Amino acid sequence: MDTRAYLEERLPPVERAIDAALPPADAPPQSLHAAMRHVLFPGGKRLRPALALAAAEAVGASPERALPVAVAVELVHTYSLIHDDLPCMDDDAERRGRPAVHVAFGEATAVLAGDALLTAAFEVLLDGATPETAAQRLAAARELALAAGSRGLVGGQVDDLRFDPADRSVAHIESVHARKSGALIAASILGGAHLGGADAASLERLRRCGRCVGVAFQIADDVLDAGEDDPCSLVRALGVEAARERSERLLKDALDALGEFGERAEPLRALVRFAVRRRE
Amino acid sequence: MDTRAYLEERLPPVERAIDAALPPADAPPQSLHAAMRHVLFPGGKRLRPALALAAAEAVGASPERALPVAVAVELVHTYSLIHDDLPCMDDDAERRGRPAVHVAFGEATAVLAGDALLTAAFEVLLDGATPETAAQRLAAARELALAAGSRGLVGGQVDDLRFDPADRSVAHIESVHARKSGALIAASILGGAHLGGADAASLERLRRCGRCVGVAFQIADDVLDAGEDDPCSLVRALGVEAARERSERLLKDALDALGEFGERAEPLRALVRFAVRRRE
């Protein structure tokens, strides 16, 4: 499975759908709409949207079915980056080699652009539902709200900001990671599966897969930058070798959870490997 | 119709539902969950939840049906207050006679508590839906997302922050108000109507009502504080008398839109009058 070719084929409709989901950059208030797009275009790897599409494929649906959730998870991811970069949080002046939103547009607009992206995520996920798809959309949106909320992404960010280096237990670090980045990755997979019409047994397996990928993904990040300036890093707590072993173990568990999906889960398997190992 | 008695009867279940929708104040991360509750308990008048319940009654449903949207609009309202108070926005140190969230818990936690409340609003609105109510919940949540987003509340806040006193046209001021406070008030009424199973004709009338109430509500605020330190005030642009006339005109239009609802819309009519005149 050629991950690069898969992404090249699948992502253009996602780009168009993200673009279509937001008001144009020159719609009033112009500064707000331009700020909302600043980190989105050009964006990152679009890993979360790709996982959503591949999860829909894994349960036998057309990947297009998962587009609303693919867009929504990317909007939530982007809002979280904008707020994380704020002076009162990580105080990062740059994001992907460009000025952070609060640097380019001011702090108030950065807070509000994040707020608007989070709101837009739910708008796009609920938009265009039919009587047949209403329950699926609702389930995906609920999954997203749980993943993004105070027991998920936001709670993980709070614990990361207040991380006490004295409490460097593996369990605590993994709990921060599982919420701060893992929850949204798992929600991408589950959301795609919901929109693909997955049955309860498939959802349960994908939930297991998503949890493992979410944590392993963050370990991969820590390994890449060797946990250098992040006190809340499994690499710091365990060393590079043990951290790598842990992520390979989680990857194996994630792939095991996909064991019964057969051929059509190949793109999802490839993306899961890519998310954890960061190479095709 | 005794508004006070109506609120005393209807609001206790709303208080309990808000409480139940959020993790307890001591759930980890404790600072986040305490911050989320800081402005909610004790809260304000709960006007938006009351409008949601009364709108459900107006279309012939039991007010309890509207509880999920009643909670959701109060959470969105509260998130917007917390973010508006931030140093980079209105920089208010107090809210309802107590320290603002950023003063009591720090700026990062205030941003994140707002984020988590906004997310929780969608969670509670989507939670517990049945196959019969899925489409209604979805419609109410979409209405809420539109009202809260970049073309609604957030966009209004951007234009309010950047308000240019040279552009004191009534049309522009009303557009700011319609988005910054009007949209959420209208979404409270419409959301309650959706959950009450309103038909298309009723929704259209309530949409008209909501738009008028939303703008008139903000004029009432401006009249109360005589628009003293707010440059974006209709009282400043028109004078108190003309502003008051304008709000009475909008109130009349709002009540006219409710003309065909009969007796069961009496609570909604009373609340609409209360929202605009601030007296029972």
Interface residues (C-beta under 8 A of the other chain):
Chain A: L22 P23 A27 P28 P29 S31 L32 H33 M36 Y79 H83 L86 C88 M89 G106 E107 A108 T109 V111 L112 G114 D115 A116 L118 T119 A120 F122 E123 L126 D127 A129 P131 A134 A135 R137 L138 A141 R142 A145 L146 A148 G149 S150 R151 V154 G155 Q157 V158 D159 L161 R162
Chain B: L22 P23 A27 P28 P29 S31 L32 H33 M36 Y79 H83 L86 C88 M89 G106 E107 A108 T109 V111 L112 G114 D115 A116 L118 T119 A120 F122 E123 L126 D127 A129 P131 A134 A135 R137 L138 A141 R142 A145 L146 A148 G149 S150 R151 V154 G155 Q157 V158 D159 L161 R162
